[in-house]
Structure formats: structure tokens, C-alpha cells
Amino acid sequence: MLEAAGISPTTEYEDGHWQLVVRAPDIDPATHELDAYRREQEHDVPTKRRRIPIFSGAGLGVLTYLAIMVAVGVVSSTENSLPLWRAAGRMHAGDALAGELYRAVTALTLHVDLGHLISNLAFGSVFGFLVGRILGGGIGWLTIVSAGAIGNLINAVAQDPQHTSIGASTAVFGALGVMVAHALRPVDDVRERRLQRWSPLIGGLLMLGMTGVGGEQTDVGAHFAGFIAGLAMGWIACRVPEKSLATPSVQIAAGAATIVIVIAAWCFAIAAAQ
């Protein structure tokens, strides 16, 4: 701070204390800068820290996610079944916008190869666990799957009708958006500097940029759409009363609804393919 004011101090350790040492002509300006800094800090101290309640079910939600992803991966991985499953469940922009909305969900459970699956299992488990901690396992995963499906549909609108995609990464980045929305929510009686207030969004965009735009087959549009959908769904989910988030029956119902959505989507996909 003093160097920014054109003062070059040195430090000395004497009698158990660190001291700032400046030239004699700089004593008054340095004292003025330090006093101004102290006054600024006194006015900027937050009146209260953010309280982040933790809810149950995060671990169970991740285990369910892993089970569904691995199950679909196993049954669709053979040489004969893979083309059929992809044709029935992949995200095809034109078909989805023509009424086959189930593709927005089924595409989240399909992957190009084992490496693609493992990557989404790893990132999805971490982000899903964190979302489960702040929203509960049931509501957290219902929010994530909804964000992934909406993200796929947003991407379909922006892409060519022949555009196709598969993978859980749209939902994974949706989970990132949910976490950012949760961190951005206003809290009563908490004052924050402007940079501190918007730092979650900055951090989320940086993570999206570092992990969501690499690779030849990366669907960048789907990743960004998932993140935007996650922000929107997170904004909604963060307004669910804490009492409801802490109620086991509510979380169980939301988790069951999420599983039903995925199963129902595949039932529609299989029926349409026959």
C-alpha cells in the first residue's frame, strides 16, 4: 500500500515485533496512508459471516448417479447395442425441437467411450456431492438433471438442426452453475465488497473456461448452455425454504422424481425407436 503511494518502506524485526521503516521525509505521508487504511477497514468489516447450512443425502445422490451412468454405459457398450442406444437417445437438435423432448434427458446418460464416461463420473460426482450438500441429495439432483436437460434444449435452439451430442457434461456444468447461483444469493445483514460479491461468478466462469472448452469433440455450446441453465435453476432452488430442504420426505420425493424422469425418458425413447 505504501509503495503504491510512492513510499518505499523496509521492515525490521526488533524486540519481538515487526516494524516499518521509512525515510524521515516520508514519516508524515506514511502515517497518513496507514491511518486512512485503518479507517477504511473499520467501515468495510462485514457485520455477519455467510451461514451455509448443510443438508443430508449428498452421498446417496452421488451413488445413484454413478449407478445409473454405469448401468446405461454397460448395456449400451457392446458393438451391436451402441448404435441403437445412440440413435434412440442421443441429443439430435432437429428431432428434439420437433417434439422428442426426452432426448434432452437420455443424452445425458450416453457417452462416446470409457474415457468420456469416467471423466463425467469424476466431475459429476464432485459437483453433485457439493450441490447435494447445499440443497440436499434429492432436490440437488433434481435441479442438476433439470439444468442439464434445459441446457441441451437451449443448445439445440442455437445449433444446426442436424447437430447431435451425448454426455453428462451439460448436467455437470449445470451443477457448477447451481453452485455459483447459491453462492451469489443475497444474505440479509451481510455486507461485501463488490469484487467479493461477484467472485463466485468470476470463479465459475474461469472453471468453465478451463475445463469446458478443450478437446476436438467438446460441445462448447452445450457446456455454456448447461452452466446458464444451472444458474437459472439454482436461483429457483435456492429459494426453497430451508425447512423443506431439511425434511427427509421432501428430499426422498425429489430424488424419486429425478429417477422417474430418467427412466420415463428412456421409455419414450425406446418406444419411439420401435
C-alpha positions as CSV (number, residue, x, y, z in Angstrom):
1,M,0.0,0.0,0.0
2,L,2.8,2.4,0.9
3,E,4.7,1.5,-2.3
4,A,1.6,2.4,-4.3
5,A,1.7,5.8,-2.7
6,G,5.3,6.3,-3.8
7,I,6.8,5.4,-0.4
8,S,9.4,2.6,-0.2
9,P,9.5,1.1,3.3
10,T,11.7,-1.6,4.7
11,T,10.9,-4.0,7.5
12,E,12.9,-4.7,10.7
13,Y,12.3,-7.2,13.5
14,E,13.1,-5.8,16.9
15,D,12.1,-6.9,20.4
16,G,9.6,-9.5,19.1
17,H,7.8,-7.0,16.8
18,W,8.0,-6.2,13.1
19,Q,8.4,-2.5,12.3
20,L,8.0,-0.5,9.1
21,V,10.9,1.8,8.5
22,V,10.7,4.8,6.1
23,R,12.9,7.8,5.4
24,A,12.4,10.8,7.6
25,P,10.6,13.0,4.9
26,D,8.1,10.1,4.4
27,I,7.0,9.7,8.0
28,D,4.0,12.1,7.8
29,P,2.8,10.8,4.4
30,A,3.2,7.1,5.5
31,T,1.4,7.8,8.8
32,H,-1.5,9.4,6.9
33,E,-1.8,6.5,4.5
34,L,-1.8,3.9,7.3
35,D,-4.4,5.9,9.2
36,A,-6.6,6.1,6.1
37,Y,-6.2,2.4,5.5
38,R,-7.3,1.6,9.1
39,R,-10.4,3.8,8.8
40,E,-11.4,2.2,5.6
41,Q,-11.0,-1.3,7.1
42,E,-13.2,-0.4,10.1
43,H,-16.0,0.6,7.7
44,D,-15.6,-2.4,5.4
45,V,-15.7,-5.1,8.0
46,P,-18.8,-7.4,7.3
47,T,-21.4,-7.3,10.0
48,K,-22.0,-11.0,9.7
49,R,-20.5,-14.0,8.0
50,R,-22.4,-16.0,5.5
51,R,-24.1,-19.0,7.0
52,I,-24.2,-22.1,4.8
53,P,-26.5,-24.8,6.1
54,I,-25.6,-28.3,5.1
55,F,-28.3,-30.9,4.2
56,S,-28.3,-34.7,4.0
57,G,-28.4,-37.1,1.1
58,A,-25.4,-35.8,-0.9
59,G,-23.6,-39.2,-0.7
60,L,-26.7,-41.2,-1.7
61,G,-27.3,-38.9,-4.6
62,V,-23.8,-39.4,-5.9
63,L,-24.1,-43.2,-5.6
64,T,-27.4,-43.2,-7.5
65,Y,-25.8,-41.0,-10.2
66,L,-22.9,-43.5,-10.5
67,A,-25.2,-46.5,-10.6
68,I,-27.4,-45.0,-13.4
69,M,-24.4,-43.9,-15.5
70,V,-22.6,-47.2,-15.2
71,A,-25.7,-49.2,-15.9
72,V,-26.5,-47.4,-19.1
73,G,-22.8,-47.5,-20.0
74,V,-22.7,-51.3,-19.6
75,V,-25.9,-52.1,-21.5
76,S,-25.1,-49.7,-24.4
77,S,-21.4,-50.5,-24.7
78,T,-21.5,-53.6,-26.9
79,E,-20.8,-53.3,-30.6
80,N,-24.3,-54.2,-31.5
81,S,-26.2,-52.2,-28.9
82,L,-24.2,-49.0,-29.1
83,P,-25.6,-47.7,-32.4
84,L,-29.1,-48.5,-31.3
85,W,-28.9,-46.7,-28.0
86,R,-27.2,-43.7,-29.5
87,A,-29.8,-43.4,-32.3
88,A,-32.7,-43.7,-29.8
89,G,-31.3,-41.4,-27.1
90,R,-28.7,-39.0,-28.4
91,M,-29.4,-35.3,-28.4
92,H,-30.5,-34.5,-32.0
93,A,-31.3,-30.8,-32.2
94,G,-34.0,-31.1,-35.0
95,D,-35.7,-34.1,-33.5
96,A,-35.8,-32.7,-30.0
97,L,-37.3,-29.4,-31.2
98,A,-39.8,-31.3,-33.3
99,G,-41.2,-32.9,-30.1
100,E,-38.8,-35.6,-29.0
101,L,-38.0,-33.7,-25.8
102,Y,-37.0,-36.9,-24.0
103,R,-33.7,-36.7,-25.9
104,A,-32.6,-33.8,-23.7
105,V,-32.6,-36.3,-20.7
106,T,-31.5,-39.5,-22.4
107,A,-28.5,-37.9,-24.0
108,L,-27.2,-37.1,-20.5
109,T,-26.7,-40.8,-19.8
110,L,-24.8,-41.7,-23.0
111,H,-21.1,-41.3,-23.6
112,V,-18.7,-41.6,-26.6
113,D,-16.2,-44.0,-24.9
114,L,-14.9,-45.2,-21.5
115,G,-12.7,-42.1,-21.0
116,H,-15.6,-39.8,-21.7
117,L,-17.7,-41.7,-19.1
118,I,-15.0,-41.8,-16.5
119,S,-14.4,-38.0,-16.8
120,N,-18.1,-37.2,-16.3
121,L,-18.3,-39.7,-13.5
122,A,-15.5,-37.9,-11.7
123,F,-16.5,-34.3,-12.2
124,G,-20.2,-35.2,-11.8
125,S,-19.6,-36.9,-8.5
126,V,-17.6,-34.0,-7.1
127,F,-20.0,-31.2,-8.3
128,G,-23.1,-33.4,-7.5
129,F,-21.9,-34.0,-4.0
130,L,-21.3,-30.3,-3.4
131,V,-24.8,-29.4,-4.7
132,G,-26.2,-32.2,-2.6
133,R,-24.6,-30.6,0.5
134,I,-26.2,-27.2,-0.1
135,L,-29.6,-28.3,-1.4
136,G,-29.9,-31.9,-0.2
137,G,-29.4,-35.0,-2.2
138,G,-32.9,-35.2,-3.8
139,I,-33.6,-31.6,-4.6
140,G,-29.9,-31.1,-5.6
141,W,-30.0,-33.9,-8.3
142,L,-33.5,-32.9,-9.5
143,T,-32.0,-29.4,-10.0
144,I,-28.9,-30.8,-11.8
145,V,-30.8,-33.1,-14.2
146,S,-33.3,-30.3,-14.9
147,A,-30.4,-27.9,-15.7
148,G,-28.8,-30.5,-18.0
149,A,-32.0,-31.1,-19.9
150,I,-32.8,-27.4,-20.3
151,G,-29.2,-26.8,-21.3
152,N,-29.5,-29.4,-24.0
153,L,-32.6,-27.7,-25.3
154,I,-31.0,-24.3,-25.3
155,N,-28.1,-25.6,-27.2
156,A,-30.5,-27.3,-29.7
157,V,-32.1,-23.9,-30.4
158,A,-28.7,-22.3,-31.1
159,Q,-27.3,-25.2,-33.2
160,D,-28.0,-26.5,-36.7
161,P,-31.0,-28.9,-36.8
162,Q,-28.6,-31.8,-37.6
163,H,-26.4,-31.2,-34.6
164,T,-26.0,-34.2,-32.3
165,S,-24.4,-34.6,-28.9
166,I,-24.2,-37.0,-25.9
167,G,-22.8,-36.9,-22.4
168,A,-23.5,-35.9,-18.9
169,S,-21.2,-32.8,-19.1
170,T,-24.1,-30.5,-19.8
171,A,-25.6,-31.5,-16.5
172,V,-22.1,-31.4,-14.8
173,F,-21.7,-27.8,-15.8
174,G,-25.3,-27.2,-14.8
175,A,-24.2,-28.3,-11.3
176,L,-21.4,-25.8,-11.5
177,G,-24.0,-23.1,-12.3
178,V,-26.2,-24.2,-9.4
179,M,-23.3,-23.8,-7.0
180,V,-22.5,-20.3,-8.4
181,A,-26.1,-19.3,-8.0
182,H,-26.2,-20.5,-4.5
183,A,-23.0,-18.5,-3.6
184,L,-24.5,-15.4,-5.3
185,R,-27.7,-15.4,-3.3
186,P,-28.2,-12.3,-1.2
187,V,-27.9,-12.7,2.6
188,D,-29.5,-10.3,5.0
189,D,-27.2,-8.2,7.2
190,V,-24.1,-9.3,5.2
191,R,-22.1,-6.5,3.6
192,E,-19.4,-7.5,1.0
193,R,-17.1,-5.6,-1.3
194,R,-18.2,-5.6,-4.9
195,L,-15.4,-7.9,-6.1
196,Q,-16.1,-10.2,-3.2
197,R,-19.8,-10.2,-4.0
198,W,-19.3,-11.3,-7.6
199,S,-16.2,-13.5,-7.1
200,P,-18.3,-16.8,-7.3
201,L,-19.5,-15.9,-10.8
202,I,-15.9,-15.0,-11.8
203,G,-14.6,-18.3,-10.4
204,G,-17.4,-20.3,-12.1
205,L,-16.7,-18.7,-15.5
206,L,-12.9,-19.3,-15.1
207,M,-13.6,-23.0,-14.2
208,L,-16.0,-23.3,-17.2
209,G,-13.3,-21.8,-19.4
210,M,-10.6,-24.1,-18.2
211,T,-12.5,-27.3,-18.2
212,G,-15.3,-26.8,-20.7
213,V,-13.7,-25.7,-24.0
214,G,-10.9,-28.2,-24.6
215,G,-10.9,-31.3,-26.9
216,E,-11.9,-31.8,-30.5
217,Q,-15.3,-33.4,-29.7
218,T,-16.2,-31.0,-26.9
219,D,-19.6,-29.4,-27.3
220,V,-18.7,-26.0,-26.0
221,G,-22.2,-24.7,-26.7
222,A,-23.8,-27.4,-24.5
223,H,-21.4,-26.7,-21.7
224,F,-22.2,-23.0,-21.7
225,A,-25.9,-23.7,-22.0
226,G,-25.7,-26.1,-19.1
227,F,-24.0,-23.5,-17.0
228,I,-26.6,-20.8,-17.8
229,A,-29.4,-23.3,-17.1
230,G,-27.7,-24.2,-13.8
231,L,-27.6,-20.5,-12.8
232,A,-31.3,-20.2,-13.5
233,M,-32.3,-23.5,-11.8
234,G,-30.0,-22.7,-8.9
235,W,-31.6,-19.3,-8.5
236,I,-35.0,-21.1,-8.2
237,A,-33.8,-24.0,-5.9
238,C,-32.0,-21.6,-3.5
239,R,-35.4,-20.0,-2.8
240,V,-36.8,-23.3,-1.5
241,P,-37.4,-22.8,2.3
242,E,-34.7,-24.3,4.5
243,K,-37.4,-26.2,6.4
244,S,-38.3,-28.0,3.2
245,L,-34.7,-28.8,2.3
246,A,-34.2,-30.3,5.8
247,T,-37.3,-32.5,5.5
248,P,-36.4,-36.1,4.5
249,S,-39.7,-36.8,2.8
250,V,-39.2,-33.8,0.5
251,Q,-35.7,-34.9,-0.4
252,I,-36.8,-38.5,-1.0
253,A,-39.7,-37.4,-3.2
254,A,-37.4,-35.1,-5.2
255,G,-34.9,-37.9,-5.6
256,A,-37.5,-40.4,-6.7
257,A,-38.9,-37.9,-9.2
258,T,-35.4,-37.5,-10.7
259,I,-35.1,-41.2,-11.2
260,V,-38.6,-41.4,-12.7
261,I,-37.7,-38.6,-15.1
262,V,-34.7,-40.5,-16.4
263,I,-36.5,-43.9,-16.7
264,A,-39.5,-42.3,-18.3
265,A,-37.3,-40.5,-20.9
266,W,-35.7,-43.8,-21.9
267,C,-39.1,-45.5,-22.0
268,F,-40.3,-42.8,-24.5
269,A,-37.0,-43.2,-26.4
270,I,-37.3,-47.0,-26.7
271,A,-41.0,-46.8,-27.7
272,A,-40.2,-44.2,-30.4
273,A,-37.4,-46.3,-31.8
274,Q,-39.5,-49.4,-32.3
